[in-house]
Amino acid sequence: MRRFVSVLIVIMVITSGCIAGGKGTPTAPESSPAETPHPTDSDVLNPVQTDEAMNVVSASNLFGTELYLKLSGEKGNVLISPFSVFTALAMAYEGARGETAREMGLVLHLPANDSKRREAFRTLLLNMERPRSIKLTVANALWVQRGYPVREDYVDVIRRYYLGEARELDFQNDPESAERIINEWVREETNGKIENIVGNLDPLTRLVITNAVYFRANWSSRFRPEDTRNERFTLPSGEKITVPMMHQLGEFNYTETEEVQVLEMPYEDSSFSMVIILPRKMDGLSGVERSLSPAFIGNLLEKLHPENVSVAIPKFEFRESYPLSDVLREMGIRSAFTDNANFSGISEKPIAISDVRHKTFISVAENGTEAAAATAVTFTVVSVREEGQEYKVFRADHPFLFLIVDRESGLILFIGRLEDPRG
């Protein structure tokens, strides 16, 4: 049986900025992005690196589960990319020292060994670049204030292990232009689905780390548009609304317990799939969420087995935006946001995280799924501020959880909650 890792996370990171050497000498011109390495068989298939990569997947999924639970307290739909947020913060962690590094490492559950952790990220990211029938891109970037002394060894780590490009911008004298360039980069990397990841940048901004994730895939078994019809969907309040529901009969991986039904719907090349966790009770989503953990998810995934299933799920599309600074403080990353922040591994001059933002998009239709995410971590100067057969019936006509999962590594690329298909 394929290997699943009981972890859950979605994260996007993009980094760019002024690049300088360890002594403060600029090393990357504004107009030309840094060259990033291309995948080779040894990069992607090295078994030692692959084992280490699984540790990073586990860390990402665990952090992602915990982040989801923090954000799910509010009413409405939820969608995050744990890997996007995780990656962006991991890039920041590479430059953290002292108490700042300790807090970030604990919250992110990062492997402590620098070389193994970095090789694991490189392996994961290079694997995502493999040719396949689905569209999956992950991009990282550093945006640095022109002339600001960023350590050359830090930039080298981001380039080599996070495949990140590095560029210089002028936040100090032209923050509006800097915003436009970063936002255009994110828009391009997410096929126009994520806009305005940064805004109102302070002239004291010295570094922005960004990550962008874009995913588009057709179902291996597509829904026929003529089988889509308007039907009832029950909201958490009990109100019933009319939404387009897609239908098909087929063989899918499926399992059920007294509390939930679980359906896995693979995408075209079978390396990724959507997993839907449907409470049996119309109002049972909150109870399922209280049980949510990497072990809970992993246990359900391990029990999936082929069944004939009559599937009915809604078409839906929505976007979400999350300011994450306060949430991350609550989770335990505190000093990074204060004047006591220690990012001396990035620059000898003191800087602190001033803002972390995460935006997501998803569209689920008859052909397949399109999803995107972006994360921006902003640093500022520290200052005084089939018929005839029996089919299991899987009718998702009430709120449910869903995940987009890498079936090979177990990495949860996206996790979300659908309460209202109208968005």
BELDA-V553021 format. One record per pair of residues at least 4 apart in sequence whose C-alpha atoms are under 7 Angstrom apart, sorted by sequence separation. I is the first residue (numbers start at 1). J is the second residue. If there is no record, write none. Layout:
i->I j->J
i->I j->J
//
This chain:
i->20 j->24
i->21 j->25
i->39 j->43
i->40 j->44
i->41 j->45
i->42 j->46
i->46 j->50
i->47 j->51
i->48 j->52
i->49 j->53
i->50 j->54
i->51 j->55
i->52 j->56
i->53 j->57
i->54 j->58
i->55 j->59
i->56 j->60
i->57 j->61
i->58 j->62
i->59 j->63
i->60 j->64
i->61 j->65
i->62 j->66
i->63 j->67
i->64 j->68
i->65 j->69
i->66 j->70
i->67 j->71
i->68 j->72
i->81 j->85
i->82 j->86
i->83 j->87
i->84 j->88
i->85 j->89
i->86 j->90
i->87 j->91
i->88 j->92
i->89 j->93
i->90 j->94
i->92 j->96
i->96 j->100
i->97 j->101
i->98 j->102
i->99 j->103
i->100 j->104
i->101 j->105
i->102 j->106
i->103 j->107
i->104 j->108
i->105 j->109
i->106 j->110
i->113 j->117
i->114 j->118
i->115 j->119
i->116 j->120
i->117 j->121
i->118 j->122
i->119 j->123
i->120 j->124
i->121 j->125
i->122 j->126
i->123 j->127
i->124 j->128
i->125 j->129
i->126 j->130
i->144 j->148
i->151 j->155
i->152 j->156
i->153 j->157
i->154 j->158
i->155 j->159
i->156 j->160
i->157 j->161
i->158 j->162
i->159 j->163
i->170 j->174
i->171 j->175
i->174 j->178
i->175 j->179
i->176 j->180
i->177 j->181
i->178 j->182
i->179 j->183
i->180 j->184
i->181 j->185
i->182 j->186
i->183 j->187
i->184 j->188
i->185 j->189
i->186 j->190
i->187 j->191
i->188 j->192
i->190 j->194
i->201 j->205
i->234 j->238
i->235 j->239
i->256 j->260
i->257 j->261
i->266 j->270
i->280 j->284
i->284 j->288
i->285 j->289
i->286 j->290
i->287 j->291
i->288 j->292
i->292 j->296
i->293 j->297
i->294 j->298
i->295 j->299
i->296 j->300
i->297 j->301
i->298 j->302
i->299 j->303
i->300 j->304
i->324 j->328
i->325 j->329
i->326 j->330
i->327 j->331
i->328 j->332
i->329 j->333
i->337 j->341
i->343 j->347
i->344 j->348
i->364 j->368
i->365 j->369
i->406 j->410
i->20 j->25
i->21 j->26
i->39 j->44
i->45 j->50
i->96 j->101
i->105 j->110
i->158 j->163
i->159 j->164
i->170 j->175
i->187 j->192
i->234 j->239
i->235 j->240
i->256 j->261
i->267 j->272
i->279 j->284
i->291 j->296
i->328 j->333
i->329 j->334
i->335 j->340
i->336 j->341
i->364 j->369
i->405 j->410
i->406 j->411
i->20 j->26
i->21 j->27
i->28 j->34
i->72 j->78
i->111 j->117
i->158 j->164
i->159 j->165
i->187 j->193
i->234 j->240
i->255 j->261
i->256 j->262
i->266 j->272
i->267 j->273
i->279 j->285
i->335 j->341
i->363 j->369
i->364 j->370
i->405 j->411
i->406 j->412
i->19 j->26
i->20 j->27
i->171 j->178
i->187 j->194
i->233 j->240
i->234 j->241
i->255 j->262
i->266 j->273
i->343 j->350
i->363 j->370
i->405 j->412
i->18 j->26
i->19 j->27
i->93 j->101
i->128 j->136
i->129 j->137
i->170 j->178
i->186 j->194
i->187 j->195
i->232 j->240
i->233 j->241
i->254 j->262
i->255 j->263
i->265 j->273
i->266 j->274
i->343 j->351
i->362 j->370
i->363 j->371
i->404 j->412
i->405 j->413
i->19 j->28
i->128 j->137
i->169 j->178
i->186 j->195
i->232 j->241
i->233 j->242
i->254 j->263
i->264 j->273
i->265 j->274
i->279 j->288
i->362 j->371
i->403 j->412
i->404 j->413
i->18 j->28
i->232 j->242
i->233 j->243
i->253 j->263
i->254 j->264
i->264 j->274
i->265 j->275
i->341 j->351
i->361 j->371
i->362 j->372
i->404 j->414
i->93 j->104
i->231 j->242
i->232 j->243
i->253 j->264
i->264 j->275
i->341 j->352
i->361 j->372
i->403 j->414
i->404 j->415
i->183 j->195
i->230 j->242
i->231 j->243
i->252 j->264
i->263 j->275
i->264 j->276
i->360 j->372
i->361 j->373
i->403 j->415
i->183 j->196
i->230 j->243
i->231 j->244
i->252 j->265
i->262 j->275
i->263 j->276
i->339 j->352
i->360 j->373
i->402 j->415
i->403 j->416
i->183 j->197
i->230 j->244
i->231 j->245
i->262 j->276
i->263 j->277
i->338 j->352
i->359 j->373
i->360 j->374
i->402 j->416
i->183 j->198
i->229 j->244
i->230 j->245
i->262 j->277
i->337 j->352
i->359 j->374
i->401 j->416
i->402 j->417
i->228 j->244
i->229 j->245
i->261 j->277
i->262 j->278
i->336 j->352
i->337 j->353
i->358 j->374
i->359 j->375
i->401 j->417
i->228 j->245
i->229 j->246
i->260 j->277
i->261 j->278
i->336 j->353
i->337 j->354
i->358 j->375
i->400 j->417
i->401 j->418
i->64 j->82
i->228 j->246
i->260 j->278
i->261 j->279
i->357 j->375
i->358 j->376
i->400 j->418
i->179 j->198
i->227 j->246
i->228 j->247
i->260 j->279
i->261 j->280
i->357 j->376
i->399 j->418
i->400 j->419
i->179 j->199
i->227 j->247
i->259 j->279
i->260 j->280
i->356 j->376
i->357 j->377
i->399 j->419
i->61 j->82
i->259 j->280
i->356 j->377
i->60 j->82
i->140 j->162
i->142 j->164
i->146 j->168
i->179 j->201
i->190 j->212
i->355 j->377
i->356 j->378
i->60 j->83
i->140 j->163
i->141 j->164
i->142 j->165
i->143 j->166
i->144 j->167
i->145 j->168
i->146 j->169
i->189 j->212
i->190 j->213
i->223 j->246
i->355 j->378
i->140 j->164
i->141 j->165
i->142 j->166
i->143 j->167
i->144 j->168
i->145 j->169
i->146 j->170
i->190 j->214
i->223 j->247
i->353 j->377
i->354 j->378
i->139 j->164
i->140 j->165
i->141 j->166
i->142 j->167
i->143 j->168
i->144 j->169
i->145 j->170
i->223 j->248
i->353 j->378
i->354 j->379
i->60 j->86
i->143 j->169
i->145 j->171
i->175 j->201
i->186 j->212
i->353 j->379
i->354 j->380
i->175 j->202
i->352 j->379
i->353 j->380
i->175 j->203
i->351 j->379
i->352 j->380
i->351 j->380
i->352 j->381
i->173 j->203
i->325 j->355
i->351 j->381
i->352 j->382
i->172 j->203
i->325 j->356
i->350 j->381
i->351 j->382
i->171 j->203
i->172 j->204
i->324 j->356
i->350 j->382
i->323 j->356
i->324 j->357
i->171 j->205
i->323 j->357
i->171 j->206
i->322 j->357
i->323 j->358
i->322 j->358
i->321 j->358
i->322 j->359
i->321 j->359
i->122 j->161
i->320 j->359
i->321 j->360
i->121 j->161
i->122 j->162
i->320 j->360
i->121 j->162
i->319 j->360
i->320 j->361
i->119 j->161
i->319 j->361
i->118 j->161
i->318 j->361
i->319 j->362
i->339 j->382
i->63 j->107
i->318 j->362
i->339 j->383
i->63 j->108
i->317 j->362
i->318 j->363
i->63 j->109
i->220 j->266
i->317 j->363
i->219 j->266
i->220 j->267
i->236 j->283
i->316 j->363
i->317 j->364
i->219 j->267
i->220 j->268
i->255 j->303
i->316 j->364
i->59 j->108
i->218 j->267
i->219 j->268
i->255 j->304
i->315 j->364
i->316 j->365
i->59 j->109
i->217 j->267
i->218 j->268
i->254 j->304
i->255 j->305
i->315 j->365
i->7 j->58
i->9 j->60
i->59 j->110
i->217 j->268
i->253 j->304
i->254 j->305
i->6 j->58
i->8 j->60
i->9 j->61
i->253 j->305
i->254 j->306
i->5 j->58
i->7 j->60
i->8 j->61
i->9 j->62
i->253 j->306
i->254 j->307
i->7 j->61
i->8 j->62
i->9 j->63
i->10 j->64
i->56 j->110
i->252 j->306
i->253 j->307
i->7 j->62
i->9 j->64
i->251 j->306
i->252 j->307
i->8 j->64
i->9 j->65
i->251 j->307
i->252 j->308
i->8 j->65
i->251 j->308
i->252 j->309
i->250 j->308
i->251 j->309
i->95 j->154
i->250 j->309
i->249 j->309
i->250 j->310
i->56 j->117
i->145 j->206
i->249 j->310
i->144 j->206
i->145 j->207
i->248 j->310
i->249 j->311
i->144 j->207
i->248 j->311
i->52 j->116
i->56 j->120
i->143 j->207
i->144 j->208
i->247 j->311
i->248 j->312
i->52 j->117
i->143 j->208
i->247 j->312
i->142 j->208
i->143 j->209
i->246 j->312
i->247 j->313
i->53 j->120
i->91 j->158
i->142 j->209
i->245 j->312
i->246 j->313
i->52 j->120
i->53 j->121
i->141 j->209
i->142 j->210
i->245 j->313
i->246 j->314
i->12 j->81
i->141 j->210
i->245 j->314
i->246 j->315
i->10 j->80
i->11 j->81
i->49 j->119
i->50 j->120
i->53 j->123
i->140 j->210
i->141 j->211
i->244 j->314
i->245 j->315
i->10 j->81
i->11 j->82
i->12 j->83
i->13 j->84
i->49 j->120
i->53 j->124
i->140 j->211
i->243 j->314
i->244 j->315
i->9 j->81
i->10 j->82
i->11 j->83
i->12 j->84
i->13 j->85
i->139 j->211
i->140 j->212
i->9 j->82
i->10 j->83
i->11 j->84
i->12 j->85
i->50 j->123
i->139 j->212
i->8 j->82
i->9 j->83
i->10 j->84
i->11 j->85
i->13 j->87
i->14 j->88
i->49 j->123
i->138 j->212
i->139 j->213
i->10 j->85
i->11 j->86
i->12 j->87
i->13 j->88
i->138 j->213
i->11 j->87
i->12 j->88
i->137 j->213
i->138 j->214
i->137 j->214
i->136 j->214
i->137 j->215
i->44 j->123
i->136 j->215
i->43 j->123
i->135 j->215
i->136 j->216
i->135 j->216
i->310 j->391
i->44 j->126
i->134 j->216
i->135 j->217
i->308 j->390
i->309 j->391
i->310 j->392
i->311 j->393
i->312 j->394
i->313 j->395
i->44 j->127
i->134 j->217
i->308 j->391
i->309 j->392
i->310 j->393
i->311 j->394
i->312 j->395
i->313 j->396
i->308 j->392
i->309 j->393
i->310 j->394
i->311 j->395
i->312 j->396
i->313 j->397
i->309 j->394
i->39 j->126
i->316 j->421
i->318 j->423
i->316 j->422
i->317 j->423
i->314 j->421
i->285 j->399
i->285 j->400
i->282 j->398
i->278 j->396
i->246 j->366
i->26 j->147
i->88 j->209
i->279 j->400
i->88 j->210
i->278 j->400
i->26 j->149
i->36 j->159
i->37 j->160
i->88 j->211
i->277 j->400
i->278 j->401
i->25 j->149
i->36 j->160
i->276 j->400
i->277 j->401
i->14 j->139
i->15 j->140
i->16 j->141
i->17 j->142
i->18 j->143
i->19 j->144
i->24 j->149
i->276 j->401
i->277 j->402
i->14 j->140
i->15 j->141
i->16 j->142
i->17 j->143
i->18 j->144
i->24 j->150
i->37 j->163
i->276 j->402
i->13 j->140
i->14 j->141
i->15 j->142
i->16 j->143
i->17 j->144
i->18 j->145
i->24 j->151
i->36 j->163
i->84 j->211
i->275 j->402
i->276 j->403
i->14 j->142
i->15 j->143
i->16 j->144
i->17 j->145
i->18 j->146
i->20 j->148
i->21 j->149
i->22 j->150
i->36 j->164
i->84 j->212
i->274 j->402
i->275 j->403
i->18 j->147
i->20 j->149
i->21 j->150
i->22 j->151
i->36 j->165
i->84 j->213
i->274 j->403
i->275 j->404
i->18 j->148
i->19 j->149
i->20 j->150
i->21 j->151
i->22 j->152
i->35 j->165
i->274 j->404
i->19 j->150
i->20 j->151
i->21 j->152
i->22 j->153
i->34 j->165
i->273 j->404
i->274 j->405
i->20 j->152
i->33 j->165
i->34 j->166
i->272 j->404
i->273 j->405
i->33 j->166
i->272 j->405
i->273 j->406
i->33 j->167
i->134 j->268
i->272 j->406
i->273 j->407
i->133 j->268
i->134 j->269
i->271 j->406
i->272 j->407
i->19 j->155
i->133 j->269
i->250 j->386
i->271 j->407
i->30 j->167
i->132 j->269
i->249 j->386
i->271 j->408
i->28 j->166
i->29 j->167
i->30 j->168
i->28 j->167
i->29 j->168
i->30 j->169
i->225 j->366
i->224 j->366
i->223 j->366
i->222 j->366
i->223 j->367
i->222 j->367
i->222 j->368
i->19 j->166
i->19 j->167
i->219 j->367
i->15 j->164
i->16 j->165
i->17 j->166
i->18 j->167
i->19 j->168
i->218 j->367
i->219 j->368
i->16 j->166
i->17 j->167
i->18 j->168
i->218 j->368
i->15 j->166
i->16 j->167
i->17 j->168
i->18 j->169
i->217 j->368
i->218 j->369
i->16 j->168
i->17 j->169
i->217 j->369
i->216 j->369
i->217 j->370
i->216 j->370
i->215 j->370
i->216 j->371
i->215 j->371
i->214 j->371
i->215 j->372
i->214 j->372
i->213 j->372
i->214 j->373
i->197 j->357
i->213 j->373
i->212 j->373
i->213 j->374
i->197 j->359
i->212 j->374
i->211 j->374
i->212 j->375
i->234 j->397
i->235 j->398
i->236 j->399
i->211 j->375
i->233 j->397
i->234 j->398
i->235 j->399
i->194 j->359
i->210 j->375
i->211 j->376
i->232 j->397
i->233 j->398
i->194 j->360
i->210 j->376
i->209 j->376
i->210 j->377
i->193 j->361
i->208 j->376
i->209 j->377
i->208 j->377
i->209 j->378
i->208 j->378
i->207 j->378
i->208 j->379
i->207 j->379
i->206 j->379
i->207 j->380
i->205 j->379
i->206 j->380
i->205 j->380
i->206 j->381
i->204 j->380
i->205 j->381
i->204 j->381
i->194 j->372
i->193 j->372
i->194 j->373
i->197 j->376
i->194 j->374
i->190 j->372
i->236 j->419
i->235 j->419
i->235 j->420
i->17 j->207
i->16 j->207
i->17 j->208
i->154 j->345
i->16 j->208
i->154 j->346
i->15 j->208
i->16 j->209
i->15 j->209
i->16 j->210
i->14 j->209
i->15 j->210
i->151 j->346
i->13 j->209
i->14 j->210
i->15 j->211
i->150 j->346
i->151 j->347
i->13 j->210
i->14 j->211
i->150 j->347
i->13 j->211
i->14 j->212
i->149 j->347
i->12 j->211
i->13 j->212
i->12 j->212
i->12 j->213
i->107 j->331
i->107 j->332
i->107 j->333
i->65 j->293
i->65 j->294
i->103 j->332
i->104 j->333
i->103 j->333
i->62 j->294
i->100 j->335
i->100 j->336
i->79 j->320
i->100 j->341
i->78 j->320
i->100 j->342
i->98 j->342
i->97 j->342
i->96 j->342
i->97 j->343
i->96 j->343
i->97 j->344
i->95 j->343
i->96 j->344
i->97 j->345
i->95 j->344
i->96 j->345
i->95 j->345
i->95 j->346
i->80 j->360
i->79 j->360
i->8 j->294
i->7 j->294
i->88 j->375
i->6 j->294
i->6 j->295
i->84 j->373
i->88 j->377
i->84 j->374
i->85 j->375
i->6 j->297
i->84 j->375
i->6 j->298
i->81 j->373
i->5 j->298
i->4 j->298
i->83 j->413
i->82 j->413
i->81 j->413
i->82 j->414
i->81 j->414
i->80 j->414
i->81 j->415
i->80 j->415
i->79 j->415
i->80 j->416
i->79 j->416
i->78 j->416
i->79 j->417
i->78 j->417
i->77 j->417
i->78 j->418
i->77 j->418
i->77 j->419
i->76 j->419
i->77 j->420
i->61 j->411
i->61 j->412
i->57 j->411
i->54 j->409
i->12 j->373
i->13 j->374
i->14 j->375
i->12 j->374
i->13 j->375
i->14 j->376
i->12 j->375
i->13 j->376
i->11 j->375
i->10 j->412
i->4 j->407
i->9 j->412
i->10 j->413
i->5 j->409
i->8 j->412
i->9 j->413
i->10 j->414
i->3 j->408
i->4 j->409
i->5 j->410
i->9 j->414
i->10 j->415
i->2 j->408
i->3 j->409
i->4 j->410
i->3 j->410
//
